[in-house]
Amino acid sequence: MSKDSHSGLSDDSRCSERIEGLLHRLAMLRGFSKQTLVSYQADLNDVQRFLQTRRSSLFIADEALIEAYLATLNRRGMAGSTIRRRRSAMSSWFSFLLAEGIRDDHPCKRLPPQRLHRPLPKMLSEAEVEALLAAPDVNDYYGLRDRCMLELLYASGLRVSELVGLRSSQLDKNAMLLRVIGKGDKERLVPYGEEAAVWLKRWERVKSSASPDSGAPRISASFLFPGRGDKPMTRQNFWLRLRRYAITAGLQRLPSPHTLRHAFATHLLNHGADLRAVQMLLGHANISTTEIYTHISRVRLHEAVNRAHPLGKGG
């Protein structure tokens, strides 16, 4: 509780003065940037306005009122990062009041940790993936290359940076394995299926036999998927071509290259793959990163029940 004898319930000037003192301390002792200080000031003013509607203030608010304020932020749909900053601003404020002897408690210390709600990745159904894979014109040199890239991306769950940088030496055709150098220069072996193997074989045959006047690029054979000119394909160029194929396929949601990686993981889990195995295939350092796909799978199951079950919403 507050020990300040002048703790009027709506003393804005006294509150503003104390907030200025807090901001000065954060700038001097913790080196906070000007932008962070401006944000903290706006955050604390917003908290104060809310508390005044509850006949309270930043000097005397208890844990229940702070929780009520945070609940209003969630109802507003405020971004998780903004809510975390508001919590941090309030925590700094109450620590400041403790240090100044104005309060003898810290209501933020007892608050439960904020739940982080990561947005679900954009997803493609298996039918949508099939339509996307079939979109390139495989009678064209670049169309065949793109079909092979899409097949391999969906078959292996590679990051697009890993895909465009692949060299022929990373391909073990006998074992149907890719030796991939991922984030942090970590190496992993990634298998791919028979369908991707068929397209890889077809692509390498056309690539190796392309004549100089065929429109094929003059580039070192070490790159598995060369771009135009004397450079390998870029991530940006692949993204643009993917969007074009998505439009050709009639997809309602235009995917990014990462969408096929998400589809790879989710469809594996939908068909019974082990979560740890999917973690290894994706190259995730922490399994919590992979666990989001189990949630997507559960969402899809609920949607299927709601569509098909007699007592579901769509029944």
Secondary structure as GFF3:
##gff-version 3
##sequence-region A 1 315
A	DSSP	alpha_helix	12	29	.	.	.	ID=ss1
A	DSSP	alpha_helix	34	53	.	.	.	ID=ss2
A	DSSP	alpha_helix	63	75	.	.	.	ID=ss3
A	DSSP	alpha_helix	80	99	.	.	.	ID=ss4
A	DSSP	three_ten_helix	107	110	.	.	.	ID=ss5
A	DSSP	alpha_helix	126	133	.	.	.	ID=ss6
A	DSSP	alpha_helix	141	156	.	.	.	ID=ss7
A	DSSP	alpha_helix	160	164	.	.	.	ID=ss8
A	DSSP	three_ten_helix	168	170	.	.	.	ID=ss9
A	DSSP	beta_strand	171	172	.	.	.	ID=ss10
A	DSSP	beta_strand	177	181	.	.	.	ID=ss11
A	DSSP	three_ten_helix	183	185	.	.	.	ID=ss12
A	DSSP	beta_strand	187	191	.	.	.	ID=ss13
A	DSSP	alpha_helix	194	209	.	.	.	ID=ss14
A	DSSP	alpha_helix	235	248	.	.	.	ID=ss15
A	DSSP	alpha_helix	257	270	.	.	.	ID=ss16
A	DSSP	alpha_helix	275	282	.	.	.	ID=ss17
A	DSSP	alpha_helix	287	290	.	.	.	ID=ss18
A	DSSP	alpha_helix	292	308	.	.	.	ID=ss19
###
